[in-house]
Amino acid sequence: MWTARWAGAYRWFESAKRWLCQAGTDLVFPPQCANCGAALESSTAPLLCGVCRSKLAPAVWHGCARCGGAVAPAFASKSGCALCRHVRFYFETVVALSAYQGELKQAVLRMKHAYAEPLAVALAALFVELRGPCLKAYQPELVIPMAMHWRRRLLRGINSADVLAGEVGRRLGLPVGRRLLRRRRNDVPQRYLRPADRYRNVRGSFAIRRASRVRGRRVLLVDDVLTTGATASEAARTLKRAGASQVVVAVLARAEGDDR
């Protein structure tokens, strides 16, 4: 009985200590919206104001069951939408926060810089809050960020997919394999290529460092934007060859690319 009482007292003490520390931090460094800088009443994540939350993502996203592209609920089909119906993907599905436009597009572009890492964390928290139930339905066992070539990462100073995957994994209570997926070469950026050329551009671009970590596991592959799905599909193909039983792609933004 006394042990239970001491355990309860200890939990209360730890909770009170965390509250006091957070209150002190908020007093010295008032919490601000990671997107617009507006003052917030508390530092409860995600660190986004109500206005930005409503602009960044809808509460519900109606996406294609295959590629995650915007589609009216009446036209939703497991066989895909007009953009992806005749394309072969190596991943099972795409879960997106919203479309790559407006406020979300600007936020995604900003978070590609090292100074905007708090924004990436806030967007990942919002993603899990709004799309978490959908992600959990696929029962992922391992979170892996989309790999970036070391030269590009050195130039940019950050891999936003790394930050997103870390926060998504933490909030879902899943391990994050940051170095498992490796970019073998520094390809021409996909945005400079036609949709048909993007699949050839990334063919054979990825490798797995420790296949034993992937074998037989359901993988959640995290990236910031998906356009044609070429890069995500090639990464998923590499993961499947290493033994992954399932690959679900999680992205903040789904651009309206033509997968054909």
C-alpha positions as CSV (number, residue, x, y, z in Angstrom):
1,M,0.0,0.0,0.0
2,W,2.8,2.4,0.9
3,T,4.6,1.5,-2.3
4,A,1.5,2.5,-4.3
5,R,1.2,5.8,-2.4
6,W,4.9,6.6,-3.0
7,A,4.5,5.8,-6.7
8,G,1.5,8.1,-6.9
9,A,3.3,10.9,-5.0
10,Y,6.3,10.5,-7.3
11,R,4.1,10.8,-10.5
12,W,2.5,13.9,-9.0
13,F,5.9,15.4,-8.2
14,E,7.2,14.7,-11.8
15,S,4.0,16.2,-13.3
16,A,4.3,19.3,-11.2
17,K,8.0,19.7,-12.0
18,R,7.3,19.5,-15.7
19,W,4.5,22.0,-15.4
20,L,6.7,24.5,-13.5
21,C,9.6,24.1,-15.9
22,Q,7.3,24.7,-18.9
23,A,5.6,27.7,-17.2
24,G,9.0,29.2,-16.5
25,T,10.2,28.7,-20.1
26,D,6.9,30.2,-21.4
27,L,7.5,33.2,-19.2
28,V,11.0,33.9,-20.4
29,F,10.4,32.8,-24.0
30,P,6.7,33.4,-24.8
31,P,5.4,30.7,-27.2
32,Q,4.9,31.9,-30.8
33,C,3.2,30.3,-33.8
34,A,5.9,28.5,-35.8
35,N,4.3,29.6,-39.1
36,C,3.4,33.3,-38.6
37,G,5.0,34.3,-35.3
38,A,1.8,35.2,-33.6
39,A,1.7,35.0,-29.8
40,L,0.2,31.8,-28.3
41,E,-1.4,31.3,-25.0
42,S,0.5,28.1,-24.3
43,S,3.3,26.0,-25.7
44,T,1.1,23.0,-26.2
45,A,2.0,21.3,-29.5
46,P,1.5,21.8,-32.3
47,L,2.9,25.3,-32.0
48,L,0.5,26.8,-34.6
49,C,-2.1,29.5,-34.1
50,G,-5.8,28.8,-34.9
51,V,-5.6,30.9,-38.1
52,C,-2.6,29.0,-39.5
53,R,-4.0,25.6,-38.5
54,S,-7.2,26.3,-40.6
55,K,-5.1,27.6,-43.5
56,L,-2.6,24.8,-43.5
57,A,-4.8,21.8,-43.6
58,P,-8.5,20.7,-43.6
59,A,-9.7,18.5,-40.8
60,V,-10.4,15.8,-43.3
61,W,-8.5,15.1,-46.5
62,H,-10.3,13.2,-49.4
63,G,-7.4,11.6,-51.2
64,C,-6.9,8.9,-53.8
65,A,-6.5,5.4,-52.1
66,R,-3.3,4.8,-54.2
67,C,-1.5,8.2,-54.8
68,G,-3.1,10.4,-52.2
69,G,-4.2,13.0,-54.8
70,A,-7.3,15.1,-54.1
71,V,-10.4,13.3,-55.2
72,A,-14.1,13.8,-54.5
73,P,-15.4,11.1,-52.1
74,A,-17.9,9.9,-54.7
75,F,-15.0,9.1,-57.1
76,A,-12.8,7.4,-54.5
77,S,-11.6,4.0,-55.7
78,K,-9.1,1.4,-54.6
79,S,-8.0,1.1,-58.2
80,G,-6.7,4.7,-58.2
81,C,-7.7,8.1,-59.8
82,A,-7.2,9.5,-63.3
83,L,-3.6,10.5,-62.5
84,C,-2.4,7.1,-61.2
85,R,-4.8,4.4,-62.4
86,H,-2.3,3.1,-65.0
87,V,0.9,3.5,-63.0
88,R,2.6,0.8,-61.0
89,F,3.6,1.9,-57.5
90,Y,5.7,-0.1,-55.1
91,F,4.0,1.5,-52.1
92,E,0.6,0.6,-50.8
93,T,-0.9,4.0,-50.3
94,V,-0.2,7.7,-49.6
95,V,-1.5,9.6,-46.6
96,A,-1.3,13.4,-47.1
97,L,-2.0,16.3,-44.9
98,S,-3.3,18.5,-47.7
99,A,-2.6,19.8,-51.2
100,Y,0.7,21.5,-52.2
101,Q,-0.8,25.0,-52.5
102,G,-1.4,28.2,-50.6
103,E,-0.2,28.5,-47.1
104,L,1.0,24.9,-46.8
105,K,3.1,25.3,-50.0
106,Q,4.8,28.3,-48.5
107,A,5.4,26.6,-45.2
108,V,6.9,23.5,-46.9
109,L,9.3,25.7,-48.9
110,R,10.4,27.6,-45.8
111,M,11.0,24.4,-43.8
112,K,13.6,23.3,-46.3
113,H,16.0,25.7,-44.6
114,A,17.8,24.9,-41.4
115,Y,16.5,27.9,-39.5
116,A,12.9,26.7,-40.0
117,E,13.3,23.3,-38.2
118,P,10.7,24.4,-35.5
119,L,8.2,24.8,-38.3
120,A,8.8,21.3,-39.6
121,V,8.3,19.9,-36.1
122,A,5.0,21.9,-35.8
123,L,3.8,20.6,-39.1
124,A,4.6,17.0,-38.2
125,A,2.7,17.4,-35.0
126,L,-0.3,18.8,-36.9
127,F,0.0,15.9,-39.3
128,V,-0.2,13.3,-36.6
129,E,-3.0,15.1,-34.9
130,L,-5.2,15.2,-38.0
131,R,-4.1,12.1,-39.9
132,G,-2.8,9.9,-37.0
133,P,-5.9,7.6,-36.9
134,C,-5.4,7.0,-40.6
135,L,-1.7,6.2,-40.2
136,K,-2.4,3.9,-37.2
137,A,-4.9,1.9,-39.3
138,Y,-2.0,0.6,-41.4
139,Q,-0.2,-0.6,-38.2
140,P,3.3,0.7,-39.1
141,E,6.2,-0.7,-37.2
142,L,9.0,1.5,-38.4
143,V,9.3,5.1,-39.6
144,I,11.9,5.9,-42.3
145,P,12.6,9.4,-43.7
146,M,13.1,9.9,-47.4
147,A,16.9,9.8,-47.9
148,M,18.8,12.8,-49.2
149,H,22.2,12.7,-50.8
150,W,24.9,13.9,-48.5
151,R,26.1,16.6,-50.9
152,R,22.6,18.1,-51.1
153,R,22.1,17.9,-47.3
154,L,25.5,19.6,-46.8
155,L,24.4,22.4,-49.1
156,R,20.9,22.8,-47.6
157,G,21.9,22.2,-43.9
158,I,18.8,20.1,-43.2
159,N,16.8,17.2,-44.5
160,S,13.2,18.2,-43.6
161,A,12.1,14.6,-44.1
162,D,14.4,13.6,-41.3
163,V,12.8,16.2,-38.9
164,L,9.3,15.2,-39.9
165,A,10.0,11.4,-39.5
166,G,11.6,12.0,-36.1
167,E,8.5,13.9,-34.8
168,V,6.0,11.5,-36.4
169,G,7.8,8.5,-34.9
170,R,7.9,10.1,-31.5
171,R,4.2,10.9,-31.5
172,L,3.2,7.5,-32.8
173,G,5.6,5.7,-30.4
174,L,7.5,4.1,-33.2
175,P,11.2,3.6,-33.9
176,V,12.8,5.8,-36.5
177,G,15.4,4.4,-38.9
178,R,17.1,7.6,-39.9
179,R,20.1,6.0,-41.7
180,L,18.6,2.8,-43.0
181,L,17.6,4.3,-46.4
182,R,20.6,5.7,-48.3
183,R,20.7,7.9,-51.5
184,R,23.4,6.3,-53.7
185,R,23.8,9.2,-56.1
186,N,23.0,12.9,-56.3
187,D,20.4,12.8,-59.0
188,V,19.1,15.7,-61.1
189,P,16.3,17.3,-59.0
190,Q,13.0,15.9,-60.1
191,R,11.4,19.3,-60.5
192,Y,13.5,19.9,-63.6
193,L,12.2,16.8,-65.4
194,R,9.1,15.8,-67.2
195,P,6.9,13.3,-65.4
196,A,7.9,10.5,-67.8
197,D,11.6,11.1,-67.1
198,R,11.3,11.2,-63.4
199,Y,11.0,7.4,-63.0
200,R,14.2,6.8,-65.1
201,N,16.0,9.5,-63.2
202,V,15.6,7.8,-59.8
203,R,15.9,4.2,-61.0
204,G,18.5,2.5,-58.7
205,S,19.0,5.6,-56.6
206,F,18.5,4.0,-53.2
207,A,20.1,1.4,-51.0
208,I,19.5,-0.2,-47.6
209,R,22.2,-0.2,-45.0
210,R,20.8,-2.8,-42.6
211,A,18.2,-5.0,-44.3
212,S,17.6,-6.9,-41.0
213,R,16.0,-3.8,-39.5
214,V,13.5,-3.7,-42.4
215,R,12.8,-7.4,-43.1
216,G,9.2,-8.4,-42.4
217,R,8.2,-5.0,-41.0
218,R,5.5,-2.5,-42.1
219,V,7.3,0.7,-43.0
220,L,6.0,4.3,-42.9
221,L,8.0,6.3,-45.4
222,V,8.0,10.0,-44.6
223,D,8.6,12.9,-47.0
224,D,7.5,16.5,-47.4
225,V,6.0,16.6,-50.9
226,L,4.8,13.9,-53.4
227,T,4.3,14.9,-57.0
228,T,4.4,12.0,-59.4
229,G,5.2,9.4,-56.9
230,A,8.4,8.4,-58.8
231,T,10.8,8.9,-55.9
232,A,8.6,7.4,-53.3
233,S,7.9,4.4,-55.5
234,E,11.6,3.8,-56.1
235,A,12.4,4.1,-52.4
236,A,9.5,1.7,-51.6
237,R,10.9,-0.7,-54.2
238,T,14.2,-0.7,-52.4
239,L,12.5,-1.3,-49.1
240,K,10.4,-4.2,-50.5
241,R,13.5,-5.8,-52.0
242,A,15.1,-5.6,-48.5
243,G,12.1,-7.5,-47.1
244,A,9.6,-4.8,-46.0
245,S,6.2,-6.4,-45.9
246,Q,4.4,-3.0,-46.5
247,V,5.3,0.6,-47.3
248,V,2.9,3.4,-46.6
249,V,4.0,6.9,-47.7
250,A,3.2,9.8,-45.4
251,V,3.6,13.3,-46.9
252,L,2.7,16.8,-45.8
253,A,1.7,18.0,-49.2
254,R,0.4,16.2,-52.4
255,A,1.2,18.2,-55.5
256,E,-1.0,17.8,-58.6
257,G,1.5,15.9,-60.7
258,D,0.6,13.8,-63.7
259,D,1.8,10.3,-62.9
260,R,1.3,9.2,-66.5
